[in-house]
Amino acid sequence: MKKIILIFCFIIVSSNLVFSRIEKIKKKDTLEYKTSEIVVSALRYPEGIIEVPLAISYISMHDFSFIKGMGIEEPLKSIPGVLAQSRAGGSDVRITIRGFGARGAGDRSNSGTSRGIKFFLNGIPQTEPDGRTSFDFLDFSLADNIEVIRSNASAIWGNAAGGVISISTMPSIKESFLSLSAQAGSYGYKKLFAEAGSDMDFGYLYSSVSVSSYDGWRQNSGAERTLFNLGLTSVLSKKTSLNMFLSGVSNKFNIPGPLTQTTFDNFPDSANSVYLSRKERRDNKAVQIGLNIDHSFDENNSLSAMLFVNPKYLQRSERNTYRDFTRYHLGGNVNYKNKIEITNKISNTLLVGIDEQYQDGTILFYSLSPEAGRGSTLKDNKREGASTSGAFIQDEIMFNDEFSAVLGLRYDDVTYYNENFMNRDISETRSFSRMTPKIALSYRFDGNHNIYVNYGGGIEVPAGNETDPSPYLGMDTIHLVNPLLEPIVSTTYEIGSKNIEQLDGSFINRLNYEAAVYLIETKNDIIPYQGGKFYFTAGKTQRFGAEFGLGTRMFKSLDINATLTYMNGKYKEYKVDSVHYDVNKEGKFADFSENRIAGIPDLIYNASLKYTPTWFENMFLELNYEGLSKYFADDANKFTVPSYSILNLRAGTAKPIRITNGLGLNLYASANNLLGTKYASSAFINPEIENGSGLPIYLEPGLPRNFVFGLSFEWK
């Protein structure tokens, strides 16, 4: 492994020296070129992507026109290190970054949510204080751009060992426009959505609305969602700007559940019989309001503050109960930034901030009626609250616009508040806290490519629905929170490089790449048991990985983009007391040390060819090939999820066909899984065993061949 790391590091350094030499020759030959700078907020303030010493990808959603938009997997598949899979073709998506989040497919409320990754929408946290993220407000067909941080970002963003995904719906180009779109596709998919923006005297106003429905290709997999967004950005004065956002959503989706290998092979469109009998589903309604204000005291000092409130009403049929959740989620942050020029060649940026999130509310557990609705018997009445508080300091010093160093330190405290109202003798509060460091160095060979190294700590606490005590240890009448759980503590060592360059050559017009190699060591990795019915922590795990992404445009008409991810994940120290499966086996241990980590494939790959003819620039044709290697679904490495590769085809307008001077028409069509490959899009980790057959119940079939058609009218 050390040889692999050294070879990869040599390749990164050598490639940068080669690019640097090419740049000098290009300047010597006076060949003109231009760079399109991409600005990101990975360090919590705007900075060029080439300057940030982290593995970060930027997606302009204009490159993904007319995506299906039911889930959020389509654009994320094009990023190295990210595994994004639609579990049933709707809004329920499995997402992992460098293996974090791999446990998030299971029986315990894991549908429609992720773990270990922090999500933001217009700067508003979508991730709850305990680390869970619901995708209710996320519709990528309404997004303008996406930033994905793959490096461990806990020292900057808090409880997010697996990185950060930040989505913006506000258009980057502030112009007045109106867009009306319609889509239809296989298995009853329908969607209508509209967007409008207006440049006014007091600022820029943006709004969008989408209404979608999906019958589903499997039994009990239909979904429907209505989403509304409103955004306003305004300059109050020369020194003060204001951003306001309002969103509302109603999101309903059914859950077909996992299958055994036999059922997967013969009846992949069927639902899990238990899930079908209970009509397992989610019905989520929520509103989100956010306010952000930025104020500059002078050219060196500025202050930003954000507040948000997010009330929710959630209903579920889950694990043989009907559940009513009433929750409110609120919080905010305050950041102070000082930027000074120490000398003509040295500058320093200091950032100090605090974050606070709080969520609380009650859950009513009812019996299920014969129709799988709310029964007449109230079985339980609980309070589940959580808060996360964080304070951080970060300093970035830059020398001669070439070399920079970032030092960061953050303290986080996550606290759970649990109370049983049907037995007021039972209540519990438990806190997890951690100090997280960050050190990163970056050297820019020129304005287009760099090399960086970073060291960072990470923290990830168990989600609230992962804290129940084991049901196999008898009736625990003392604890509401599993006393054996500890937070995941991770350490990441990383070296990487990236290049973003626009060229004016007749052969190559654009060339960019990103590469990274890393080693992640973790303690207390959280592992699901019995398909996610309860959770415990492994001793130590280790992940070695390498990521590479390449993008180029040739002959001004052919775009080639490819990503490759390799990861080797192992349990280094991991023993399981068999009492958690059978009380009669107390003291008998299963040793899974040196086994592969469940849920993480060795290889993930994605490649696309997009052709836009120079003689007819209105149209494009794109071929996409994606897949991954096999992986294990259990700690004992007995159950395998098979590898797969699928082929997708898209065609449409590269730019609007002008009907009048202001009115344009866009058309789109896609054939997904063109060859009709049968594959598992997700798997339950450490699954339950079916009575009678002895087979694990763990495979979730991916969508067969399907089609989507769309059109939109755009007025500017």
N, C-alpha and C positions, 0 to 999 in steps of 0.2 A: 504493500500500500504506500509506503514511503517513497518507493521508486516512481509510482504512478503520480504522486503529488509533485515530485521534483520534475518529472518530464512535463507535466501539464504547466507548471510554473515557468519552465524554460520556454515552452511554446508561447505562452502569453508575453513574456518579456521579449522574445525574438520577434514576434509579430509586431509589437509596438516599435521596435527599432527599425524594422523593415518599413512600416508605415511612415515613421519619422523621416527615413531616408527618401522615400518616394515623395513626401511633402517638400523636402528641400530641393529635389530635382525639379519638381513641378513648379516651384517658385522661381528656380533658376531659369527655366524655360519660359517663364512669364505666361504660363497657361492660366487663364482666368478660371476661378471656381467660386462657388458660393456655399455657405453653410446656413441651413435652416435651424435656428436655435430652438430647442425644446426646453421650456421652463417647467420645473416640477417643484413640489413642496415637501419632498421627502424629509428634509431637515426642519420642517415646520416654518419655513419661510421660502420665498421664491428664489430659485437658483437654477442655473443651467444644468441639464441632466448630465452633461459631460464632466461637471465639477463635483458631483455628488459621489462620495466614496462608498457607495452601496450598490448592490445588484438591484437595478430598478429598470422597469420597462414602462414605456408610455404608448398608449393606444389612442389614436384619433378614430372616433367612431365613424368618421366619414369614409374610412377604409372598410367598414363593415356595413355598408348600406343595406337596408332591408333584411337584417337578421330576424330570425323568428321572434325573439324577444320574450318567449314564455319563461325561459330560464336564463341563466347568466353564463352558461358554459361556452358559447360559441367564440367570442373574442379571446377568452382566457386560454383556450387551447393553443393559441399561437405564441404563448410565452414559455420559455424554458423553465423547468423547475416546478411548473404548475400542472396539476392533474385536475381537470374539470370534466365531469360526466353528468349527463341528465339521467336521473334514476328511473324515470318512467315517461319522459318526453314532455313533462310540464315544468312547473317552477321549482320542483324539488331537485336540487343539484348537489352532487358530492364534489367538494373542493379540497385539495391538499396542496400545500407549498412545502417542498423539501421534506415531505413526510408528515408534517404537522397537520392535524385534522383528519388523519387516516382512520381514527376510531369513530368518526361521525356518521356511520351508517349502522344503525342498530334499532333496538326495540323501544328504547326509553326516550321518547320525544325527540328523536334525532331527525325526524322527517322535516324537511323545509328549513333546516338550520345547519350551521357549520360550527366547528370548534377550532381554537388555536390561531385564528386569523382575524385581524381587526378590520372592519369595514367602515367606511365613511361615505356619506352621501351629502355633497355640498358642504363638507366640513362638519356635518352632524354625525355623531357616532351611531351606527346601526348595531354595533355589538353591545350587548347588555353588560352590566358590571361583572357578571360571572363568566364572561367569555363566549356566550352563545350569540349567534347572529341569525336573525330571521331575514329572509329575502323578500319580504312582502313589498317593500318600497322600491326594489331594484328591478328596473326594466331597461335593459341595455339598448333597446331600440329608441329610447328617449334620452339616452346619454350623449354628451358631447365628447368627453374624453375620460380615460381611465389611467390611473397610475398604480403600478403594482411593485411594492417593495418586497424582495425575496430575502434579503439579508435580515438577520435577527434585529428587530427594531424596538425591542422592549425598553431600551434606555431612553428612547425618544417618545414612543407612543404608549408604553405601559403594557398591560397584560395581553401580549401579542407575540408569542414566541415564533409563530410561523410567518410573520410579515404583515403587510398592510395592503389593502385594496381600497383606493379612494376614487370615487366616481363623481363627476360633475355633470349636471344637466344644463348649466348655464352656457349658452353658445360662446365660443371663444371670439368669434367675430360679431361685434355688436351692430347688427343691421336689422332693419324691419323686414319681416318675412311672414309668410303663412304657408303651412304645409298640411295637406290632407292625404291620408294613406289608408289602404285596405290590403289585407292579406287573407289568403285561404289556403288550406292544404289538406293533407291526408289525415284520416282519423278524426274528422270533424273539427279541424283547427280553423278558427276564424278570429280576425283581429281588425279593429278600426282604431286609428290613433291620429291625433292632430297636434301640431305644434305651432306656436305663434310667438313672434318677438317684435318689440316696438321700441325704437330709439326715441325717447321723449326728453323734454327740457329738464325734468327732475331726475332722469336716469334711464336705465334700460329695464324693461319689463318683459318677462318671459313666462309662458304658460304652456302646459301640455296635458293631454288626457288620453288614456288608452282603455279600451274595452276588449277583452279577449276571452275566448272559450275554447275548450278542447275536450272532445268526447273520450279520448284515450284509446290506446291500442290494446292495453290489457284490461281485464275486468277491474272495476273499482279504481280507475286511474284518471278519471275526468277531472277537469279543473276549469275555473273561471275567475277572472280578476278585473276589477275596475280601479284605475289609478289616476290621480289628479295631482299636478305639480304647479306651483306658482312661485316665481322668483323675481326679486327686484334688487338691482344694484344701483346705488346712487352715490354721487360725490356731494357730501354735505358742505364741504369747504375745501380749500386747497390742501388742508392737512387731515381731513377726516372723510372716510368712506363708510358706507353702510350696505350690508347685504341682508335681505330677509327672504325666508323660504317657508312655504306652506305646502304640505302634502297630505292627502287622504287616500286610504286604500281599503278595499274589501277583497279579500283573497280567500278563495275556497278551493281546496284540492283534496282528492281522495288518495289513499295509500294502498297499493296492491300487495306490498310485502314481498318477502323472499321465497324462493322455491328450492326444492331439492334438485339434484342433478337430473334425476329421472323425469320429473315434471318439467324442468327447464328444457330437456331434450325433446319431449313429446308435446307439451302444451305450454309453450312460452308465453302465450297471450292470456293465460289464466292468472288468477290472483291466489295468494295464499289463502287456504280455506278458512283459517281463523280470522284473518283480516277481512275477508269477504263477509263472513257471518256477522261480524261486528260493524261492518261498513266503516272501517277506520278512516278518519278524515280530520281535516283542520278547517276551521272557519274563522279567519282572523280579520278583525276590523280595527283600524288604528288611524290616528291623526298625528302629524308631526309639525311642529313650529320651531323655527330656528332664527336666531338673530345674531349677526356678527358685525362688529364695529372695529375699524382700524384707525388709529390716530397717530400722526407723526408730530412729536414735540419740536423737533428740528431735523436736520439732515442726518443726525447720528442716533437719535433716540426715538423709539416708537413703542406703542402699546396696542395689543389686540385683545379683544374679549368676545366670547361666544356664550350664548345661553340657548337652551332648547328644552322643550317639553314634549312628551310623547305618551299620551294616554292610549290604552289598548283594551279591547274586549275580545277574548279568545274563547272559542268553544271547540271541544274535541271529543271524538270517540276514540278511546285509547285504553288498551289493556283491560278490557271488560268493564270500563266505567265511562260515564259521560261527565265531562269536566267543564266547568265555567271558570275562566280566569278574568279577574278585573285587576288591571295593573296600570300603574303610572310610572313612567321613566323620565327622569329629568336630570339636568346637569349643565356643565359649562366648563370653560377654561379661561385663564388670563395669562398672557405671555408678554414679557418685556424684552425688547431687543435693543442692543447697543452695538453700533457698527462705527468703527473709527479707522482712520488711516494713520498708522503709527509712523511710517516713513513713506517715501514715494514707492517703495517696493513691498512694504509689509502692511497688511490690513488685518483687522480682528473683528469677529462678530460674536457677541455674547448673547445667549438666549437663556432666560430664566422663566419658569412657568409652573402653574398648578392646574391639575385636572380634577374634576369631581363628577361622579355619576351615582345616581341612586334610583333603585327600582324597588317597588313594594306592591303588595296587593294580596288578595285572598284567592283561594282555589276551593270551589265547592265540588265534591265528588259525589255523583249520583249513580244509582244503578242504571243499567241499560234496559230500555224498554224492548219488547219483542221486535220492534222495527228499528232497533239500534239508535233510538232517540233518548232523550232525558227521561229516566225512570222516576218513580214516585218516592224512592227511598234515598235520603241523604246519608251517604256512607261516611263522609269525612268532611271536615272544614278546617283548612290550614292557611297559615300565612307563610309566604315565602318572599323574603326581602333580601336585597344585596346592595352593597355600596362599594365603590372603588375610589380611593383617594390617591393622588400621585403628585409628587413635586420633583422637578428636574432642573438641572443646569447643564448647559452645553456651550462649548467654546470652540470656534473655528478660526484658525489663524492661517493666512495665506501669504506665501512669499512669491513675489514677482509674477503673479498670475499663473504660476506653474505648479508649485508644491503647496499642499494644504494639509493640515492636521485637525482632526475633530476629536475632542474629548468630551465625554458625557457621563453623567451619573444621575440615577433616578431612584426614588423610593416609592414603593407602591404598597398599599394596604387594601386588601379585599376582605370584606366582612359579610357573613351570612346571618340573617335573622330568621329563625324558624319558630313557629308556634302552632300548637294544635288546639283549636278552639273547642273541640269536643272533649278534650281532656286537658284542662288548663294547668295540670301539674307538669305537663311536658312543654318545655320551651328551651331553646338553645341558641346561643350566639357563638360564632367561631370566626376567627380572623386568620388570614394568611398574609404575610408581609415579606418583602424582599428588597434588598438594595441591588441595583443592576448597573454595571459599568459599560462603557463603550469607548473604544479607541480605534480611530480609522485614519489612514494616511492615503494621500492621492497625489500622483504626479501626472501632469498633462504634458505630453510631448509637443502638442500644439493645440489649437482651438478645437480640434476634431476628435482626438482620441487620448485615452489615459490608461493608467494602470493604478490599482488601489489594493490595499490590504486592510483588513479590519478584524478586530477582536471584540466580541460582544457577549454579554450575558442575557439570559432570557428567563421570563417567568410566565407560567400558565397555570391558573388554578383550576381545579375540577369544576365543571359547570354545576349549577344548582341541582339539576336532575340526575347528576352523577354522584351525589353525596349520600344517598340512602344506605343504611347499613345492610350487610349481607343477609338475605332471607334464610340462609342455611346455618346461621349461628343461634337459632332459637328466636323467641319473641323478645326483641330488644326494646324494653320499655323505658330505657334511660336516654338513648341518643336519637336525635332526629338527623344528625349529620354523622356520617361514617367516621369514627375516630381514627381509623387506620389510614385515611387519605392524607397525602401531603401534596403541595404544589410541585409541578414539573419545574425543575431548575436546569437550564441548558446553557452550554458554552459553545460559541461558534468561532472557528478560525477560518478565515476566508481570504483568497486572493483572486482578483478579477481584473477584467479589462473591457473597455467598450470603445467603439468608434462610430461616429455619425457624420457622414460626409455626403454633400451634394457635388456632383461633377458635371462638367460641360462637355465631356468627351463624346464622340459619336458612338463608341462601343459600350462603355459603362457610364451611366448617368447618375447612379446612386450606389453607395456602398456603405453598409453598416454591419457591425457585428457586436455581440456581447458574449463574454465567456467568464466563467467563474468555477473555481474548485474550492471545496469547503470540507471541514470536518466538524461535526456537531456531536457533542457528548452531553448526555442528559442523565439526570437522576430523578427517580420517582415518576417515570413515564406512566401515564394513566391508561389502564387496559380494561376494556369491557369484558364481562363474563356473561355466559348464557344469553348471547345475542344482545347484550346491553341492558340486562335486568339489574345488574349492579356492577360496581367498578372497584378495582384496587390498583396499586402502583407497583411497577417493576423496579428492581434495584437500579440497574444502569443500562442504558442503551447507547449505541454509537451509530452514526450515519456518515459515510463518506460519499460525497457526490461531486459530479462535474456537469456543468451546463454550457451549452453553446447555442447561439442563435445567429443566423446570417440572413441579411436582406440585401438585394441588389436589383437595380433596374438596368436592363440592357436594350440597346437599340431604340431607346425612348418608348418602348412598347411592351417589353416583357419583364414582369416583376417576379422574382424568385425569392421565396422566404422559406427558411427551414429552421427547425429547432430540434435539439437532441438533449435528453436528460438521462444521466446515469446515476444510480444511487445504490449503494450497498448498505443496508441497515441490519444491525444485529443486536440481540439482547446480550450484553456483556455479563451481567450478573442478574439472574432472575430465577427465583424459586417460588413455587406456588404451594401453599398449604392445602392439601386435598380436602380439609374440613369445609372449605368454602363451596365444595360440591356435594359433600356427603359427611354428615356429622360423625359417622362411624369411622372415618378415615383421619381423624385428628392426629397430627404429628407425622403423617406421611406426606412427603414433598415430591413434587415433579420439578425437575431441574431443566429449564429451557435455555440455559446459558449457551451462547454461540448459535442459537437458532435465528432464522431470519425474522425480522419484525413483520408482523401481520399487517396486511393492507397496503404495502408499499412495493410496487413493481420495480425491477432493476432498470428498465428502459421505458422511456416515453418519447415519442417522436411525432413530428408534424411537419409536413412540407406542402407548399402550394406553388402553382404556376398560374400567373394571371396575365392574360394577353389582351392588350388594348391597341388595336391597329391604328397606326398613324394616319391611315387614309380614311378612317371613320372612327373618330375619338369618342363618339357618343356611346359605343357599346364595349363590353368586356366579356371575356370567358375565363373562368377560373376552375382549376382542378386541384383538389385537396386530398392529401393522403395522411391518415393519422392512425396511431395505434400504440400499443404498449405490450410489454412482456407479461408472462404469467407471474402470479404472486400467491402468497399463502394467505388464507383467511383465518388461521388460528395460530396460537403461540407454539403448539406442538408440531407445526408444519406438516399436518396430515392432509388438510383440505386445500386444494389448489384452485385458484380462479384462472381459467385459461387465457392465453394471450389472444390478441385480435388485431386486425388491421381493417380499416374501412375506407372507402373511396367516396368523395363528395364532389358534386359538380354544381357550379353557379354560373349564371349568365344574367346580364342586365345592362343598364345604362351606366356608363362611367361618369357622365354628366348629363344634366337634363336636356331632353329634346325640346327646343324652344317652339312653342305654339304661337306666342306673341312675344313682344319685347320683354314683358315682365313675367309671363306664365310659361312654366316648363313642366314636362312630363317625364317621370322615371318609371321604368319597368324592371321587373326582377323575377327570376325563377331559380329554383334549386332542386336538385335531386340528391338526397342525403342517404348514405349507406347504399350507394348505387348498385352494388353487387348483391345486396340482400344478405350480408353476412350475419350469422347468428352469434351473438356475443353477450357477455355479462358486463353491464355498465356500472355495476357496483356490487358489493358483497357485505353481508353482516360479518363482523369480526367475532371470533370465538362463538360460533353459532350454537343454537339449540339442536338437539338430535330428535328426529321424528320418531314417535312411538311406533313400534312395530317394524318399520323398515330399517331403523338404525342409521338413517342417512342424515347428514347435516342439512339444515334449512338455511341457505345463505345466499343463493344467486339471484340477482335482480336483472332480468333480461333487458338488453338495450333495444332501441327502436329498430325495426326492420326497415326495408326500403320505404322512403316517404318523400313527398313532394310539397313544396311551398311556392305559391305564386303571389305576386304583389304588384301594386301600382301606386303612385302618388302624384299629386299635383302640387307644384311649388310656385309660389308667387313672391317675387322680390321687387 
